[in-house]
Amino acid sequence: MSHWDCAELARQLSADGVVDSISPQTVQRILASHKLKPWRKHLWLSCEVPRDAEFCKRVKNICTLYTRKLAAHEMVLCVDEKTSLQPRTRKSPTLPAQPGMPVRVEHEYERKGALNLFAAFDTRSGKVYAYTAERKRQKEFIEFLETLDREIPEHITKVHLVMDNLRMHTGKQVQAWLEKHPRFKFHHPPVHCSWMNQVEQWFSILQRKRLAIADFADKAHLAERLHAFVMEWNEHAHPFNWTKKSVTKIMAKFENPAALAA
């Protein structure tokens, strides 16, 4: 086993002849005395990307974009994609909650393809711009950029876009588009810093509030519901609380390599 409880450890110790007999409670006390919790796990990253001056510079750049006062002609958008969203049409209708009973969702469903959601989160207002597509390539990403270009007022002459350094975001087609649209500027956090992209927080809200129950007639129905959720969000949109205190806490890790590696 890779995951042991105290009863299993006690049984194995006896089977291996380490002790004649031992109770789970004794195992628990021994583990506690050594501050060991083998039933828990925590992910960490042994990263090949160095936490050097360049890494620090890029993190500081993103933090500054989030906290400094913007000029009237500027805005900062966090951009990413939520991929492979499946309609998962249930074979029997989803039943609403009844007195003493929760919402009931049929276990079996039909596969009807998948959809990709492109989203941009305005860090100062919380407004979300959204676009759905069946594929995720430079072509679809440029279509999303065109949507942003149409919807963002002309008096905003500098649009900072924070996004991962994926090939889809940096390819030749995208670079050619950028040359023709100079008001857009890309900012890429370092590798393994997707947690710095605020749209990820919004995706988490979307997952809990709209996608926890997947039961849509088809991809068109799913796309319609996604855009309806975005419209509802934008009516009560709010930014996330990214403060200078948050930045200080993050930057302090550069002085502690062990904390940064975690």
VENSULSUL-V54811 format. One line per field, one symbol per residue. ss: DSSP state (H for helix, E for strand, - for the rest). phi: phi as a letter, one per 40 degrees, with the letter a starting at -180 (. if undefined). burial: b if it has 16 or more other C-alpha atoms within 10 Angstrom, else e. A space follows every 50 residues. Layout:
# VENSULSUL-V54811
ss=???
phi=???
burial=???
This chain:
# VENSULSUL-V54811
ss=-----HHHHHHHHHH--------HHHHHHHHHH----------------- --HHHHHHHHHHHHHHH------EEEEEEEEEEEE---EE----E--E-- E--E----EE----EEEEEEEE-----EEEEEE----HHHHHHHHHHHHH H------EEEEE----HHHH-HHHHHHHHH---EEEE------HHH--HH HHHHHHHHH---------HHHHHHHHHHHHHHHHH--------HHHHHHH HHHHH-HHHHH-
phi=.bbbbcccccccccccgcbcaacdccdccccccbfbbccbaacabccccc cbccdcccccccccdcbccccccbabbcbabbbfcbcfcccbdccccbdg bccbbdccabcbgabbbcabbcccbgcbbbabacbbbddccccccccccc ccdccccbbcbcaccccccbccccccccccbcccbcbbccdgbccccccc ccdccdcccbbcbcabcaccccccccccccccdccbcaccccbccccdcc cccccbdccccc
burial=eeeeebeebbeeeeeeeeeeebeeeebbeeeeeeeeeeeeeeeeeeeeee eeeeeeeebbebbebbbeeeeeeebbbbbbbbbebbbbbbeeebeeeeee eeeebeeeeeeeebbbbbbbbbbbbbbbbbbbbbebebebbbbbbeebee eeeeeeebbbbbbbeeebbbeeebeeebeeeeebebbbbbeeebebbbbb ebbeebeeeebeebbbebbeebbeebbeebbebeeeeeebeeeeeebeee beebeeeeeeee
